[in-house]
Amino acid sequence: MSHVSPQARREFNAVFADWLSHASTEEMEQLDALLAKNSTHQVRSMLTFIRECSADTTRFAELPGNLRTRLQAGNWPQGGSALQAA
């Protein structure tokens, strides 16, 4: 994965934090299940995980719908192929 600029990282964090503050319990459980299903047994940032999901349309589609919508509205991740295809 390519480097993410500090500004782009801040923008992602703002989008994710906004989603997180409004997410339902069901959406949180859906994200948690996807994280568990795709565990690498290594610590990684949510940004890295979302970027990995964006490279795979199947995994991207498994993200909670409201999160996908917010990511797409924020053009995240920038240049992510699954976002343009979703």
N, CA, C and O atoms as a GROMACS GRO file, in nm:
protein
  344
    1MET      N    1   0.084  -0.118   0.000
    1MET     CA    2   0.000   0.000   0.000
    1MET      C    3   0.089   0.124   0.000
    1MET      O    4   0.193   0.128   0.065
    2SER      N    5   0.045   0.223  -0.074
    2SER     CA    6   0.123   0.346  -0.084
    2SER      C    7   0.108   0.431   0.042
    2SER      O    8   0.018   0.412   0.123
    3HIS      N    9   0.198   0.525   0.054
    3HIS     CA   10   0.201   0.615   0.168
    3HIS      C   11   0.077   0.705   0.168
    3HIS      O   12   0.028   0.744   0.061
    4VAL      N   13   0.028   0.738   0.285
    4VAL     CA   14  -0.086   0.828   0.300
    4VAL      C   15  -0.035   0.956   0.363
    4VAL      O   16   0.032   0.951   0.467
    5SER      N   17  -0.064   1.068   0.303
    5SER     CA   18  -0.017   1.196   0.356
    5SER      C   19  -0.085   1.225   0.490
    5SER      O   20  -0.193   1.173   0.518
    6PRO      N   21  -0.022   1.308   0.572
    6PRO     CA   22  -0.084   1.344   0.700
    6PRO      C   23  -0.222   1.407   0.681
    6PRO      O   24  -0.313   1.379   0.760
    7GLN      N   25  -0.240   1.490   0.580
    7GLN     CA   26  -0.369   1.553   0.554
    7GLN      C   27  -0.475   1.447   0.517
    7GLN      O   28  -0.587   1.452   0.566
    8ALA      N   29  -0.437   1.354   0.432
    8ALA     CA   30  -0.531   1.248   0.392
    8ALA      C   31  -0.567   1.161   0.512
    8ALA      O   32  -0.681   1.118   0.526
    9ARG      N   33  -0.470   1.135   0.598
    9ARG     CA   34  -0.494   1.056   0.719
    9ARG      C   35  -0.594   1.128   0.810
    9ARG      O   36  -0.685   1.066   0.864
   10ARG      N   37  -0.575   1.259   0.826
   10ARG     CA   38  -0.669   1.338   0.908
   10ARG      C   39  -0.810   1.334   0.850
   10ARG      O   40  -0.908   1.321   0.923
   11GLU      N   41  -0.819   1.345   0.717
   11GLU     CA   42  -0.950   1.341   0.652
   11GLU      C   43  -1.018   1.206   0.673
   11GLU      O   44  -1.137   1.200   0.701
   12PHE      N   45  -0.940   1.098   0.659
   12PHE     CA   46  -0.997   0.965   0.684
   12PHE      C   47  -1.045   0.955   0.829
   12PHE      O   48  -1.156   0.910   0.855
   13ASN      N   49  -0.960   0.997   0.922
   13ASN     CA   50  -0.996   0.987   1.064
   13ASN      C   51  -1.122   1.065   1.094
   13ASN      O   52  -1.203   1.022   1.177
   14ALA      N   53  -1.142   1.180   1.030
   14ALA     CA   54  -1.263   1.259   1.050
   14ALA      C   55  -1.386   1.184   0.999
   14ALA      O   56  -1.489   1.180   1.065
   15VAL      N   57  -1.374   1.123   0.882
   15VAL     CA   58  -1.486   1.046   0.825
   15VAL      C   59  -1.518   0.927   0.915
   15VAL      O   60  -1.634   0.902   0.947
   16PHE      N   61  -1.415   0.854   0.956
   16PHE     CA   62  -1.438   0.735   1.038
   16PHE      C   63  -1.493   0.772   1.175
   16PHE      O   64  -1.584   0.706   1.224
   17ALA      N   65  -1.439   0.876   1.237
   17ALA     CA   66  -1.488   0.918   1.368
   17ALA      C   67  -1.633   0.962   1.362
   17ALA      O   68  -1.711   0.935   1.453
   18ASP      N   69  -1.670   1.030   1.254
   18ASP     CA   70  -1.810   1.072   1.237
   18ASP      C   71  -1.900   0.950   1.225
   18ASP      O   72  -2.006   0.944   1.288
   19TRP      N   73  -1.857   0.852   1.145
   19TRP     CA   74  -1.936   0.730   1.132
   19TRP      C   75  -1.947   0.660   1.268
   19TRP      O   76  -2.055   0.617   1.309
   20LEU      N   77  -1.834   0.649   1.335
   20LEU     CA   78  -1.829   0.579   1.463
   20LEU      C   79  -1.923   0.642   1.566
   20LEU      O   80  -1.984   0.571   1.646
   21SER      N   81  -1.932   0.773   1.565
   21SER     CA   82  -2.018   0.842   1.662
   21SER      C   83  -2.166   0.822   1.635
   21SER      O   84  -2.249   0.846   1.722
   22HIS      N   85  -2.200   0.778   1.514
   22HIS     CA   86  -2.340   0.757   1.477
   22HIS      C   87  -2.375   0.611   1.450
   22HIS      O   88  -2.491   0.579   1.423
   23ALA      N   89  -2.278   0.522   1.456
   23ALA     CA   90  -2.299   0.381   1.421
   23ALA      C   91  -2.390   0.312   1.522
   23ALA      O   92  -2.384   0.336   1.642
   24SER      N   93  -2.474   0.225   1.469
   24SER     CA   94  -2.561   0.145   1.554
   24SER      C   95  -2.482   0.026   1.610
   24SER      O   96  -2.372  -0.004   1.563
   25THR      N   97  -2.538  -0.038   1.708
   25THR     CA   98  -2.476  -0.159   1.763
   25THR      C   99  -2.460  -0.264   1.653
   25THR      O  100  -2.358  -0.331   1.646
   26GLU      N  101  -2.560  -0.278   1.568
   26GLU     CA  102  -2.555  -0.375   1.459
   26GLU      C  103  -2.440  -0.342   1.363
   26GLU      O  104  -2.368  -0.433   1.319
   27GLU      N  105  -2.422  -0.215   1.331
   27GLU     CA  106  -2.312  -0.176   1.242
   27GLU      C  107  -2.176  -0.204   1.306
   27GLU      O  108  -2.083  -0.250   1.239
   28MET      N  109  -2.166  -0.176   1.435
   28MET     CA  110  -2.040  -0.202   1.506
   28MET      C  111  -2.011  -0.352   1.507
   28MET      O  112  -1.896  -0.394   1.488
   29GLU      N  113  -2.112  -0.434   1.530
   29GLU     CA  114  -2.095  -0.579   1.529
   29GLU      C  115  -2.056  -0.628   1.389
   29GLU      O  116  -1.974  -0.719   1.376
   30GLN      N  117  -2.114  -0.568   1.287
   30GLN     CA  118  -2.080  -0.605   1.150
   30GLN      C  119  -1.933  -0.574   1.121
   30GLN      O  120  -1.863  -0.656   1.061
   31LEU      N  121  -1.886  -0.456   1.162
   31LEU     CA  122  -1.746  -0.420   1.142
   31LEU      C  123  -1.655  -0.512   1.224
   31LEU      O  124  -1.551  -0.557   1.174
   32ASP      N  125  -1.693  -0.539   1.347
   32ASP     CA  126  -1.614  -0.627   1.432
   32ASP      C  127  -1.601  -0.767   1.371
   32ASP      O  128  -1.493  -0.826   1.373
   33ALA      N  129  -1.710  -0.818   1.317
   33ALA     CA  130  -1.707  -0.950   1.253
   33ALA      C  131  -1.616  -0.951   1.131
   33ALA      O  132  -1.542  -1.047   1.108
   34LEU      N  133  -1.620  -0.842   1.053
   34LEU     CA  134  -1.534  -0.833   0.936
   34LEU      C  135  -1.387  -0.824   0.977
   34LEU      O  136  -1.300  -0.884   0.913
   35LEU      N  137  -1.359  -0.749   1.082
   35LEU     CA  138  -1.222  -0.741   1.133
   35LEU      C  139  -1.173  -0.878   1.177
   35LEU      O  140  -1.060  -0.917   1.147
   36ALA      N  141  -1.257  -0.952   1.249
   36ALA     CA  142  -1.219  -1.085   1.297
   36ALA      C  143  -1.198  -1.181   1.180
   36ALA      O  144  -1.104  -1.260   1.179
   37LYS      N  145  -1.287  -1.173   1.082
   37LYS     CA  146  -1.280  -1.262   0.965
   37LYS      C  147  -1.151  -1.238   0.885
   37LYS      O  148  -1.097  -1.331   0.824
   38ASN      N  149  -1.103  -1.114   0.886
   38ASN     CA  150  -0.985  -1.078   0.808
   38ASN      C  151  -0.864  -1.051   0.896
   38ASN      O  152  -0.775  -0.974   0.859
   39SER      N  153  -0.860  -1.114   1.012
   39SER     CA  154  -0.751  -1.094   1.106
   39SER      C  155  -0.619  -1.143   1.049
   39SER      O  156  -0.609  -1.251   0.991
   40THR      N  157  -0.518  -1.060   1.067
   40THR     CA  158  -0.382  -1.098   1.027
   40THR      C  159  -0.298  -1.131   1.149
   40THR      O  160  -0.180  -1.166   1.137
   41HIS      N  161  -0.357  -1.119   1.267
   41HIS     CA  162  -0.288  -1.140   1.394
   41HIS      C  163  -0.174  -1.040   1.410
   41HIS      O  164  -0.076  -1.068   1.479
   42GLN      N  165  -0.189  -0.925   1.347
   42GLN     CA  166  -0.094  -0.815   1.359
   42GLN      C  167  -0.173  -0.688   1.386
   42GLN      O  168  -0.285  -0.673   1.338
   43VAL      N  169  -0.113  -0.597   1.461
   43VAL     CA  170  -0.176  -0.468   1.485
   43VAL      C  171  -0.167  -0.386   1.357
   43VAL      O  172  -0.060  -0.374   1.297
   44ARG      N  173  -0.279  -0.330   1.317
   44ARG     CA  174  -0.280  -0.240   1.202
   44ARG      C  175  -0.387  -0.135   1.224
   44ARG      O  176  -0.484  -0.157   1.297
   45SER      N  177  -0.371  -0.023   1.161
   45SER     CA  178  -0.464   0.087   1.178
   45SER      C  179  -0.595   0.059   1.104
   45SER      O  180  -0.600  -0.024   1.012
   46MET      N  181  -0.699   0.129   1.144
   46MET     CA  182  -0.826   0.117   1.073
   46MET      C  183  -0.810   0.168   0.930
   46MET      O  184  -0.871   0.114   0.838
   47LEU      N  185  -0.729   0.270   0.911
   47LEU     CA  186  -0.703   0.320   0.777
   47LEU      C  187  -0.645   0.210   0.689
   47LEU      O  188  -0.688   0.192   0.575
   48THR      N  189  -0.548   0.138   0.741
   48THR     CA  190  -0.487   0.028   0.664
   48THR      C  191  -0.592  -0.078   0.633
   48THR      O  192  -0.599  -0.127   0.520
   49PHE      N  193  -0.674  -0.114   0.731
   49PHE     CA  194  -0.776  -0.215   0.708
   49PHE      C  195  -0.876  -0.170   0.602
   49PHE      O  196  -0.911  -0.248   0.513
   50ILE      N  197  -0.923  -0.047   0.610
   50ILE     CA  198  -1.019   0.004   0.512
   50ILE      C  199  -0.957   0.008   0.373
   50ILE      O  200  -1.023  -0.024   0.274
   51ARG      N  201  -0.831   0.047   0.365
   51ARG     CA  202  -0.764   0.049   0.235
   51ARG      C  203  -0.751  -0.093   0.179
   51ARG      O  204  -0.766  -0.114   0.058
   52GLU      N  205  -0.723  -0.190   0.265
   52GLU     CA  206  -0.717  -0.330   0.220
   52GLU      C  207  -0.854  -0.375   0.169
   52GLU      O  208  -0.863  -0.441   0.066
   53CYS      N  209  -0.958  -0.340   0.241
   53CYS     CA  210  -1.093  -0.376   0.198
   53CYS      C  211  -1.128  -0.311   0.065
   53CYS      O  212  -1.195  -0.372  -0.019
   54SER      N  213  -1.083  -0.189   0.045
   54SER     CA  214  -1.116  -0.117  -0.079
   54SER      C  215  -1.053  -0.181  -0.201
   54SER      O  216  -1.100  -0.161  -0.313
   55ALA      N  217  -0.949  -0.256  -0.181
   55ALA     CA  218  -0.882  -0.323  -0.293
   55ALA      C  219  -0.956  -0.449  -0.336
   55ALA      O  220  -0.922  -0.510  -0.438
   56ASP      N  221  -1.058  -0.489  -0.260
   56ASP     CA  222  -1.134  -0.611  -0.285
   56ASP      C  223  -1.283  -0.576  -0.276
   56ASP      O  224  -1.334  -0.550  -0.167
   57THR      N  225  -1.352  -0.577  -0.388
   57THR     CA  226  -1.493  -0.535  -0.389
   57THR      C  227  -1.580  -0.621  -0.297
   57THR      O  228  -1.677  -0.571  -0.240
   58THR      N  229  -1.547  -0.748  -0.281
   58THR     CA  230  -1.624  -0.835  -0.192
   58THR      C  231  -1.609  -0.790  -0.048
   58THR      O  232  -1.708  -0.776   0.024
   59ARG      N  233  -1.486  -0.768  -0.006
   59ARG     CA  234  -1.464  -0.722   0.133
   59ARG      C  235  -1.521  -0.583   0.154
   59ARG      O  236  -1.578  -0.555   0.259
   60PHE      N  237  -1.507  -0.496   0.056
   60PHE     CA  238  -1.561  -0.361   0.070
   60PHE      C  239  -1.713  -0.367   0.088
   60PHE      O  240  -1.769  -0.291   0.167
   61ALA      N  241  -1.778  -0.456   0.015
   61ALA     CA  242  -1.924  -0.471   0.025
   61ALA      C  243  -1.966  -0.524   0.161
   61ALA      O  244  -2.082  -0.507   0.201
   62GLU      N  245  -1.875  -0.589   0.233
   62GLU     CA  246  -1.907  -0.643   0.366
   62GLU      C  247  -1.898  -0.538   0.476
   62GLU      O  248  -1.942  -0.563   0.588
   63LEU      N  249  -1.842  -0.420   0.446
   63LEU     CA  250  -1.840  -0.312   0.544
   63LEU      C  251  -1.984  -0.265   0.568
   63LEU      O  252  -2.068  -0.278   0.479
   64PRO      N  253  -2.013  -0.212   0.685
   64PRO     CA  254  -2.148  -0.159   0.709
   64PRO      C  255  -2.183  -0.055   0.602
   64PRO      O  256  -2.100   0.028   0.564
   65GLY      N  257  -2.307  -0.061   0.556
   65GLY     CA  258  -2.351   0.026   0.447
   65GLY      C  259  -2.331   0.174   0.473
   65GLY      O  260  -2.288   0.247   0.384
   66ASN      N  261  -2.361   0.218   0.593
   66ASN     CA  262  -2.345   0.359   0.624
   66ASN      C  263  -2.198   0.400   0.622
   66ASN      O  264  -2.166   0.513   0.584
   67LEU      N  265  -2.110   0.312   0.662
   67LEU     CA  266  -1.966   0.341   0.655
   67LEU      C  267  -1.922   0.350   0.510
   67LEU      O  268  -1.848   0.441   0.473
   68ARG      N  269  -1.967   0.256   0.427
   68ARG     CA  270  -1.934   0.262   0.284
   68ARG      C  271  -1.980   0.394   0.223
   68ARG      O  272  -1.906   0.457   0.148
   69THR      N  273  -2.102   0.434   0.257
   69THR     CA  274  -2.157   0.559   0.203
   69THR      C  275  -2.071   0.678   0.243
   69THR      O  276  -2.040   0.764   0.160
   70ARG      N  277  -2.034   0.684   0.371
   70ARG     CA  278  -1.952   0.795   0.419
   70ARG      C  279  -1.813   0.793   0.355
   70ARG      O  280  -1.758   0.898   0.321
   71LEU      N  281  -1.756   0.674   0.338
   71LEU     CA  282  -1.626   0.664   0.274
   71LEU      C  283  -1.634   0.711   0.129
   71LEU      O  284  -1.547   0.786   0.083
   72GLN      N  285  -1.736   0.668   0.059
   72GLN     CA  286  -1.752   0.709  -0.081
   72GLN      C  287  -1.773   0.859  -0.091
   72GLN      O  288  -1.719   0.923  -0.181
   73ALA      N  289  -1.852   0.916  -0.001
   73ALA     CA  290  -1.876   1.061  -0.002
   73ALA      C  291  -1.747   1.138   0.024
   73ALA      O  292  -1.727   1.248  -0.028
   74GLY      N  293  -1.659   1.078   0.105
   74GLY     CA  294  -1.530   1.140   0.134
   74GLY      C  295  -1.420   1.099   0.038
   74GLY      O  296  -1.304   1.135   0.057
   75ASN      N  297  -1.455   1.024  -0.067
   75ASN     CA  298  -1.360   0.975  -0.168
   75ASN      C  299  -1.249   0.891  -0.104
   75ASN      O  300  -1.131   0.911  -0.132
   76TRP      N  301  -1.289   0.797  -0.017
   76TRP     CA  302  -1.192   0.712   0.052
   76TRP      C  303  -1.200   0.568   0.010
   76TRP      O  304  -1.306   0.517  -0.025
   77PRO      N  305  -1.086   0.503   0.014
   77PRO     CA  306  -0.955   0.564   0.014
   77PRO      C  307  -0.928   0.624  -0.122
   77PRO      O  308  -0.981   0.576  -0.222
   78GLN      N  309  -0.849   0.723  -0.127
   78GLN     CA  310  -0.825   0.794  -0.252
   78GLN      C  311  -0.767   0.699  -0.355
   78GLN      O  312  -0.661   0.639  -0.335
   79GLY      N  313  -0.839   0.687  -0.466
   79GLY     CA  314  -0.794   0.599  -0.573
   79GLY      C  315  -0.827   0.451  -0.549
   79GLY      O  316  -0.784   0.366  -0.626
   80GLY      N  317  -0.904   0.421  -0.443
   80GLY     CA  318  -0.939   0.282  -0.415
   80GLY      C  319  -1.030   0.225  -0.521
   80GLY      O  320  -1.137   0.281  -0.548
   81SER      N  321  -0.990   0.116  -0.583
   81SER     CA  322  -1.066   0.062  -0.696
   81SER      C  323  -1.204   0.014  -0.656
   81SER      O  324  -1.299   0.030  -0.733
   82ALA      N  325  -1.219  -0.043  -0.538
   82ALA     CA  326  -1.350  -0.093  -0.496
   82ALA      C  327  -1.448   0.022  -0.475
   82ALA      O  328  -1.568   0.004  -0.495
   83LEU      N  329  -1.399   0.137  -0.435
   83LEU     CA  330  -1.489   0.249  -0.412
   83LEU      C  331  -1.550   0.296  -0.543
   83LEU      O  332  -1.669   0.327  -0.549
   84GLN      N  333  -1.470   0.300  -0.647
   84GLN     CA  334  -1.525   0.342  -0.775
   84GLN      C  335  -1.620   0.236  -0.831
   84GLN      O  336  -1.717   0.270  -0.900
   85ALA      N  337  -1.594   0.110  -0.802
   85ALA     CA  338  -1.676   0.002  -0.854
   85ALA      C  339  -1.802  -0.021  -0.774
   85ALA      O  340  -1.899  -0.074  -0.827
   86ALA      N  341  -1.802   0.016  -0.646
   86ALA     CA  342  -1.915  -0.012  -0.557
   86ALA      C  343  -2.033   0.077  -0.586
   86ALA      O  344  -2.136   0.065  -0.520
   0.00000   0.00000   0.00000
